[in-house]
Amino acid sequence: MAANEYYNNNSSYPPTGPATGHAASPHDRTDGPLPPVPGKQSQHAVSPVSSPFEDTNYPPYPPAGNNATQSSGALGGYPDTSYHGPPQYAQNTSASPYDTPSAHGHNDPFADQNAIPLQQKTSGMSQQPLAYNADPEGRYPAPEKRRRKHRKKKEGWFSGRITWVVYILTTVQIGVFVGELIKNGILTGSPIQTKPNFNIMIGPSPYVLINMGARFTPCMHNIKKIIEGGITSWPCPNTTSLDAGSLTCSLNEFCGLGGVPDQSDVKDFRDRSKEPNQWYRFIVPMFLHAGLIHIGFNMLLQLTLGRDMEKEIGPIRFSLVYFSAGIFGFVLGGNYAADGITSVGASGSLFGILALTLLDLFYNWSSRRSPVKDLLFLLLDIAIAFVLGLLPGLDNFSHIGGFLMGIVLGICLLHSPHALRERTGEDEPPYTSVDNPIHDPQTDPTHPPMASKSPVVGLSQFAKQPMSFFKGRKPLWWAWWILRAGGLVAAFVGFILLLRNFYEWRNTCSWCKHLTCLPIKTNGVEWCDIGGLNLTTTSNQSSKREVGFDMAAYALDSFAGSY
């Protein structure tokens, strides 16, 4: 009965039993019934043979709220060490199973209040983001503290990394388009072209676009047909008629932007002394658009696909591909498109970004949720754009040039394909530099060594020991980097050759026109002839020949492909 007296009486420790004559041990608990379960505990049945000394996996220790000084029910200042039944695992998983309140409201009698608290050790990768784990691109989960802080913050246009390049380009292009409408309204009396025909793009006339910097080859170099034909009269920017008598401006007034030399006394096509050279017409057209429909499609693509790509590869790579693809597209069109085509728009640049998206899909095919669906969508978009570029008066060469440059620069600038990195055993850092420094495991043992090197470390290693940088590289690594270097050289050489051909050689391509038009005739006019400079002879006293300019024959830089 000593055990029953022990459980049923709140006596001091150690209790003495008259029957036994010695101190009762707290382990003698098999000779009496278990006490009633406290009200706050779970009512699940627990085996009576369970013991707190069983070798089980304990939760983090010490439990919250365990304090030895709160033993108010003990006598003489000593804690109550009596046994109060096996621990019950309550529904509240945040508390320790050994934090079960006793029958007398006391804590665990075996808790060592002076013990060093044990903490669950986590890996270094989850404690502090490293240089490559800092995730500047927002593709990987943020640290726990950051997730809790921004859990309720809604994602929007300015959440995460802000794509400043896309926003600045879009703002400038919209502002320039507003300027086009204002200038067209001042010159013609209407912000959009209504005479002699309506601009289906809902925008200014092609003459205003030429005067504001559209790609127009007569303002950029000598044209044999113009020099040998003695063309001296051109349309004025405020022209609203198709009559030959309305051609009353000089080429200097027509081109604007500082003007071009007077070629009235030039008789030899090879005479370059007074050749027009507004080379910036390869760059300025990226900020001009032919109408509301044109700029609407372009900006929609730029603010969706372009914004995602800038987040992926960073602003420097994005800007390089954007401007290179746009300029290369206008250079290619200047060489092989019709001389009378007025080409404007950012479609060539956006086709370069579209090429990057296609490469990124192939590079990360295994990690995409639905790669086939993404591929079909991109191929459909590209096919529709190129087919619409075959319509009369549209400069499909700008699309082709921009797409080709995007493919080449994408191979050079994008990270290697995931499957190739696995085979070569190489890893690559994020596209952009990060704020956190790289930790040395010898000086900072809290962080594990990095699996790959940062660009700064790689460059410093290459500068100090160039030969050791290439030691141990696999043949596949060499083949891939030779391909990338060759693509970069090919893009640069191709750009130089096209510029030389545009200004000096003037070699043409008889079959290239089929890349931008279809062999279809409507109303007796071949589609491939639209956009050419039609020469007419006026009956004025000077008998000078003038340029017959077809208002419907200017290019919109294939607006249909920019959506």
C-alpha positions in Angstrom: 0.0 0.0 0.0 3.0 2.2 0.1 2.7 3.0 -3.6 -1.0 3.9 -3.3 -0.2 6.2 -0.4 2.5 7.8 -2.5 0.2 8.5 -5.4 -2.7 9.6 -3.4 -0.9 12.0 -1.0 1.0 15.1 -1.8 3.9 14.6 0.5 7.4 15.8 0.5 10.1 14.0 -1.3 11.3 11.4 -0.5 8.3 9.9 1.2 8.8 7.2 3.8 6.5 4.2 4.0 5.6 2.6 7.3 5.2 -0.7 5.7 8.6 -0.9 4.1 10.6 1.3 6.3 12.6 2.8 3.4 12.1 5.7 1.0 9.7 5.0 -1.8 11.2 5.2 -5.3 9.4 7.0 -8.1 10.0 4.0 -10.2 7.7 1.8 -8.2 4.6 2.4 -10.2 3.4 -1.1 -11.0 1.6 -1.8 -7.7 -1.1 0.8 -8.1 -3.6 2.1 -10.7 -2.7 5.0 -12.9 -4.1 8.4 -11.9 -6.9 10.0 -13.8 -5.9 11.8 -17.0 -5.9 15.6 -16.6 -8.6 17.6 -18.4 -6.2 19.4 -20.8 -4.7 16.2 -22.1 -5.7 14.1 -25.0 -8.1 11.2 -24.2 -6.3 8.7 -26.4 -5.4 5.5 -24.7 -1.7 5.0 -23.9 -0.1 1.7 -23.0 0.5 1.4 -19.2 4.0 0.1 -19.8 5.1 3.3 -21.6 8.0 5.1 -19.9 9.7 8.4 -20.3 13.0 6.4 -20.4 12.1 4.7 -23.6 14.6 5.2 -26.4 12.5 7.4 -28.8 13.1 10.4 -31.0 12.6 13.4 -28.8 11.4 16.7 -30.2 13.4 19.9 -29.8 14.4 20.5 -26.2 13.8 22.3 -23.8 10.0 22.8 -24.1 8.6 26.2 -24.0 7.5 27.5 -20.7 9.5 24.9 -18.6 10.7 26.7 -15.5 11.8 24.9 -12.3 11.0 27.9 -10.2 7.3 27.4 -10.8 6.8 24.4 -8.6 4.2 25.9 -6.4 2.9 22.6 -5.2 6.2 21.4 -3.7 7.0 21.4 -0.1 10.1 22.9 1.4 11.0 24.5 -1.9 11.7 21.2 -3.6 10.1 20.3 -6.9 7.4 17.6 -7.0 9.1 14.5 -8.3 6.2 12.1 -8.0 5.1 10.2 -11.1 2.0 11.5 -12.7 1.4 9.0 -15.4 2.8 8.5 -18.9 3.1 11.5 -21.2 0.1 12.0 -23.5 0.6 13.4 -27.0 -1.9 16.1 -27.3 -3.2 17.6 -30.5 -1.0 20.7 -30.1 2.1 19.5 -31.9 4.0 22.7 -30.9 4.5 21.4 -27.3 6.9 18.7 -26.3 5.4 15.3 -25.3 7.4 15.7 -22.1 5.7 19.0 -21.4 2.5 17.3 -20.3 1.1 18.9 -17.2 1.1 16.6 -14.2 -1.8 15.8 -12.0 -0.6 18.3 -9.5 0.3 21.0 -12.0 4.1 20.4 -11.9 6.7 20.1 -14.7 8.9 17.3 -15.8 10.8 16.1 -12.6 13.7 14.9 -14.7 14.3 18.1 -16.6 17.8 19.5 -16.1 17.2 23.3 -16.1 20.9 24.0 -16.4 21.3 21.8 -19.5 22.3 23.4 -22.8 19.3 23.6 -25.0 19.4 21.5 -28.1 18.5 23.0 -31.4 17.7 21.3 -34.6 20.6 21.7 -36.9 19.9 22.8 -40.4 22.1 22.7 -43.4 24.1 25.8 -44.4 22.2 26.1 -47.6 18.9 26.9 -45.6 20.5 29.1 -43.0 21.9 31.9 -45.1 21.6 32.4 -48.9 25.0 32.1 -50.6 26.2 34.0 -53.6 24.4 31.8 -56.1 21.5 31.0 -53.7 20.6 34.7 -53.2 18.4 34.2 -56.3 18.4 37.7 -57.9 16.0 36.5 -60.6 13.2 35.3 -58.3 13.2 31.8 -59.6 14.0 30.0 -56.3 12.2 30.1 -53.0 13.2 33.0 -50.8 14.5 32.4 -47.2 11.9 31.7 -44.6 12.1 35.1 -42.9 11.6 36.8 -46.3 8.7 34.5 -47.2 6.9 35.3 -43.9 7.5 39.0 -44.3 6.2 39.2 -47.9 3.6 36.4 -47.6 0.6 38.8 -47.9 2.2 41.0 -50.5 0.5 40.6 -53.8 2.5 40.2 -57.0 2.3 43.0 -59.5 4.1 44.8 -62.3 6.7 46.1 -59.8 7.1 43.1 -57.6 10.4 41.3 -57.5 13.1 42.5 -59.9 11.9 45.7 -61.7 12.5 45.4 -65.4 13.8 48.9 -65.9 14.9 48.4 -69.5 11.5 47.2 -70.7 9.7 50.0 -68.8 12.0 52.7 -70.1 11.8 51.5 -73.7 8.1 51.3 -73.6 7.8 54.8 -72.1 10.0 56.3 -74.7 8.3 54.5 -77.6 4.8 55.6 -76.4 6.1 59.1 -76.0 7.6 59.1 -79.5 4.3 57.8 -81.0 2.4 60.7 -79.3 4.9 63.0 -80.9 4.2 61.4 -84.3 0.5 62.1 -83.9 1.1 65.7 -82.9 3.4 66.4 -85.8 1.1 64.7 -88.3 -1.7 66.9 -86.9 0.3 70.0 -87.3 1.4 69.2 -90.9 -1.7 67.6 -92.3 -4.5 68.9 -90.0 -5.3 65.4 -88.6 -3.3 63.3 -86.1 -3.9 60.2 -88.2 -3.7 59.9 -92.0 -7.0 60.3 -93.7 -5.9 61.7 -97.1 -5.5 60.6 -99.8 -6.3 57.3 -98.1 -6.9 56.0 -94.6 -4.0 54.5 -92.6 -5.3 51.1 -91.5 -2.8 51.2 -88.6 -4.5 54.4 -87.3 -1.4 56.5 -87.4 0.6 59.2 -89.2 1.4 59.2 -92.9 4.6 57.5 -94.2 6.0 60.9 -95.2 5.9 62.1 -91.6 7.6 58.9 -90.5 10.3 59.4 -93.1 10.8 62.9 -91.9 11.1 61.7 -88.3 13.7 59.0 -89.0 12.2 55.9 -90.5 14.5 53.6 -92.4 14.4 55.0 -95.9 17.4 54.1 -98.1 17.3 57.3 -100.4 18.2 59.2 -97.2 21.1 56.9 -96.4 23.1 56.3 -99.5 23.2 56.8 -103.3 20.7 54.9 -105.3 21.6 54.3 -108.9 18.0 54.8 -110.2 17.8 58.2 -108.6 21.2 59.5 -109.6 21.0 58.3 -113.2 17.4 59.4 -113.6 18.1 62.9 -112.3 15.4 62.8 -109.6 15.3 66.1 -107.7 11.7 66.5 -106.5 10.2 64.6 -103.7 7.0 64.6 -101.6 6.8 67.0 -98.7 6.0 65.8 -95.2 2.6 67.5 -95.4 1.7 65.8 -98.7 -2.0 64.6 -98.8 -2.2 64.0 -102.5 -1.0 61.3 -104.9 -0.6 63.7 -107.8 2.8 64.2 -109.3 2.4 67.9 -109.0 2.5 67.6 -105.3 6.1 66.6 -105.4 7.6 70.0 -104.6 10.2 69.3 -101.9 13.9 68.5 -102.2 15.4 65.3 -100.7 16.9 67.5 -98.0 13.5 68.8 -96.9 11.9 65.3 -97.3 14.5 63.5 -95.1 14.8 66.1 -92.4 16.9 65.3 -89.3 19.6 67.7 -90.4 19.1 67.2 -94.1 21.2 65.6 -96.8 23.6 67.1 -99.4 22.1 68.5 -102.6 22.6 65.9 -105.4 21.2 67.9 -108.3 24.6 68.2 -109.9 25.7 64.6 -109.3 25.7 62.5 -112.5 27.8 59.5 -111.6 26.4 56.9 -109.2 29.9 56.2 -107.9 30.4 59.8 -106.9 30.3 59.7 -103.1 31.1 63.3 -102.5 27.5 64.3 -101.8 26.1 60.9 -100.8 23.4 60.9 -98.1 24.6 59.2 -94.9 21.9 59.3 -92.2 23.2 56.1 -90.7 21.2 56.6 -87.5 18.1 55.4 -89.5 19.2 51.9 -88.5 18.6 52.8 -84.9 15.9 55.5 -84.7 13.1 53.3 -86.4 13.0 51.1 -83.3 11.2 53.9 -81.5 8.8 54.7 -84.3 5.5 53.0 -85.0 3.1 53.2 -87.9 -0.1 53.4 -85.8 -2.1 52.4 -82.8 -2.5 48.8 -83.9 1.2 48.6 -84.6 2.4 49.9 -81.3 -0.3 48.1 -79.4 0.9 44.7 -80.6 4.5 45.6 -80.1 4.1 46.9 -76.6 1.9 43.9 -75.6 4.6 41.5 -76.6 7.3 43.7 -75.0 5.5 44.0 -71.7 4.9 40.2 -71.4 7.5 38.1 -73.2 10.2 40.9 -73.1 9.6 41.5 -69.4 9.9 37.9 -68.5 13.1 37.5 -70.5 14.7 40.6 -68.8 13.9 39.0 -65.4 15.5 35.8 -66.6 18.8 37.1 -68.1 19.2 40.5 -66.6 19.1 44.0 -68.1 22.6 44.0 -69.7 22.1 40.8 -71.8 18.5 41.8 -72.6 19.6 45.3 -73.9 22.4 43.8 -75.9 20.1 41.3 -77.7 17.2 43.9 -78.0 19.3 46.5 -79.8 21.5 44.1 -81.8 18.5 42.2 -83.2 16.7 45.5 -84.1 19.7 47.1 -85.8 20.7 43.9 -87.6 17.1 43.5 -88.9 17.1 47.0 -90.3 20.5 46.5 -91.9 19.4 43.3 -93.6 16.2 45.0 -94.8 18.2 47.9 -96.1 20.3 45.6 -98.3 17.5 43.5 -99.8 14.2 45.1 -99.3 12.7 47.5 -101.9 14.2 51.0 -101.9 10.8 52.7 -101.4 9.8 50.8 -98.3 9.5 52.8 -95.1 10.4 50.5 -92.3 9.6 51.3 -88.6 8.9 49.5 -85.4 10.5 47.3 -82.7 9.4 44.1 -84.3 13.0 43.1 -85.3 14.1 43.6 -81.7 11.2 41.6 -80.3 11.9 38.8 -82.8 15.3 38.5 -81.2 13.7 38.2 -77.8 11.4 35.6 -79.2 14.4 33.6 -80.4 15.8 33.8 -76.9 12.6 32.4 -75.5 12.7 29.5 -78.0 16.3 28.7 -77.0 15.5 28.9 -73.3 12.7 26.4 -73.8 15.0 23.9 -75.5 17.8 24.4 -72.9 15.4 23.7 -70.0 13.1 21.2 -71.7 13.2 18.7 -68.8 12.3 21.3 -66.2 9.2 22.7 -67.9 5.8 21.6 -66.9 4.4 21.5 -70.4 7.2 22.0 -72.9 5.3 20.7 -75.9 2.5 23.2 -75.3 5.0 26.0 -75.0 6.8 24.9 -78.1 3.7 24.8 -80.2 2.6 28.2 -79.0 6.0 29.7 -79.9 6.1 28.0 -83.3 2.6 29.2 -84.1 3.5 32.7 -83.2 6.6 32.7 -85.3 4.9 31.1 -88.3 2.0 33.6 -88.3 4.5 36.5 -88.0 6.6 35.4 -91.0 3.6 34.6 -93.1 2.1 38.0 -92.5 5.4 39.4 -93.4 4.8 38.2 -96.9 2.0 40.7 -97.5 2.8 43.5 -99.9 4.6 46.5 -98.5 5.8 44.7 -95.3 9.5 44.4 -94.5 9.9 40.7 -93.5 13.7 41.1 -93.6 13.6 43.0 -90.4 11.9 40.0 -88.8 14.3 37.5 -90.3 17.4 39.5 -89.3 16.2 40.1 -85.8 15.4 36.4 -85.3 18.7 35.2 -86.7 20.6 37.7 -84.5 18.6 36.6 -81.5 19.5 32.9 -82.1 23.2 33.6 -82.4 23.4 35.9 -79.4 21.3 33.5 -77.4 23.8 30.7 -78.0 26.6 33.0 -76.9 24.9 34.7 -73.9 22.5 32.2 -72.4 23.6 29.6 -70.0 24.5 26.2 -71.5 21.7 23.7 -71.8 21.0 21.8 -68.6 21.7 18.4 -70.1 25.1 19.7 -71.4 26.0 21.0 -68.0 25.3 17.6 -66.4 27.5 15.8 -68.9 30.4 18.3 -68.6 30.1 18.5 -64.8 30.0 22.3 -64.9 27.7 24.6 -63.2 27.1 28.3 -63.9 26.3 31.2 -61.6 23.2 33.3 -62.0 23.0 35.7 -64.9 23.5 38.8 -62.7 25.9 39.6 -59.9 24.6 39.2 -56.4 25.0 41.1 -53.2 26.1 38.4 -50.9 29.9 37.7 -51.0 31.2 34.2 -51.6 32.0 32.5 -48.3 35.2 30.6 -47.8 34.5 27.3 -45.9 37.9 27.7 -44.1 37.3 31.1 -42.8 33.5 30.8 -42.5 32.6 27.2 -41.5 28.9 28.0 -41.2 28.6 27.8 -45.0 29.5 24.9 -47.2 31.8 25.3 -50.2 30.2 26.5 -53.5 29.5 24.1 -56.2 30.4 26.6 -58.9 32.4 29.7 -59.1 31.3 33.3 -59.5 32.2 35.3 -62.6 34.6 37.5 -60.6 36.4 34.5 -59.1 36.5 32.8 -62.6 38.0 35.9 -64.2 40.5 36.5 -61.5 41.6 32.9 -61.7 41.9 33.1 -65.5 43.9 36.3 -65.2 46.4 34.8 -62.7 46.7 31.4 -64.2 45.3 31.2 -67.7 46.5 27.7 -68.4 45.2 26.2 -65.2 41.7 27.6 -66.0 41.4 25.2 -68.9 42.9 22.1 -67.2 40.5 19.2 -66.7 38.0 20.5 -69.2 36.1 17.8 -71.1 36.1 17.6 -74.9 32.4 18.4 -75.0 33.0 21.6 -73.0 35.6 22.7 -75.6 33.3 21.9 -78.5 30.4 23.9 -77.0 32.6 26.9 -76.2 34.2 26.9 -79.7 30.6 26.9 -81.1 29.7 29.8 -79.0 32.8 31.8 -79.9 32.3 31.0 -83.5 28.7 32.2 -83.4 29.8 35.5 -81.9 32.4 36.0 -84.5 30.0 35.0 -87.3 27.5 37.6 -86.1 30.1 40.4 -86.0 31.5 39.5 -89.4 28.0 39.2 -91.0 27.1 42.7 -89.6 30.3 44.2 -91.1 29.7 42.6 -94.4 26.2 43.8 -94.7 27.2 47.4 -93.9 30.0 47.2 -96.5 27.5 45.9 -99.0 25.0 48.6 -98.2 27.5 51.5 -98.6 30.0 50.2 -101.2 29.4 46.9 -103.0 25.6 47.2 -103.6 25.2 43.5 -104.4 21.6 42.5 -104.8 19.8 39.2 -104.5 17.2 38.3 -107.2 15.5 35.5 -105.3 15.6 37.2 -101.8 12.4 39.1 -102.6 10.4 35.9 -102.2 11.3 36.0 -98.5 9.2 39.1 -98.1 6.5 38.8 -100.7 4.4 36.3 -102.6 4.3 36.0 -106.4 0.7 37.3 -106.6 -0.7 40.0 -108.9 -3.7 42.2 -108.0 -5.1 44.9 -110.2 -2.2 44.3 -112.6 0.4 45.0 -109.9 2.9 42.4 -108.7 3.1 42.3 -104.9 6.9 42.1 -105.1 7.0 45.4 -107.1 5.2 47.3 -104.3 7.6 49.5 -102.4 9.8 50.3 -105.4 10.5 53.8 -106.5 8.2 54.4 -109.5 9.7 57.1 -111.8 7.4 59.5 -113.7 8.0 62.4 -116.0 6.2 65.7 -115.3 5.3 68.3 -117.9 6.8 71.3 -116.1 9.1 73.7 -117.8 12.3 72.2 -116.4 11.2 68.7 -117.6 12.7 67.3 -114.5 11.8 63.7 -113.6 10.1 63.2 -110.3 9.5 60.2 -108.1 6.1 58.6 -108.2 5.5 57.5 -104.7 2.8 55.0 -103.9 1.2 55.8 -100.5 0.2 52.2 -99.9 3.7 50.9 -100.6 5.4 51.7 -97.3 6.3 49.1 -94.8 5.0 48.7 -91.3 7.8 46.4 -90.2 5.3 43.6 -90.2 3.1 44.8 -87.4 1.1 41.6 -87.5 4.0 39.7 -86.1 4.3 41.9 -83.0 1.7 40.6 -80.7 
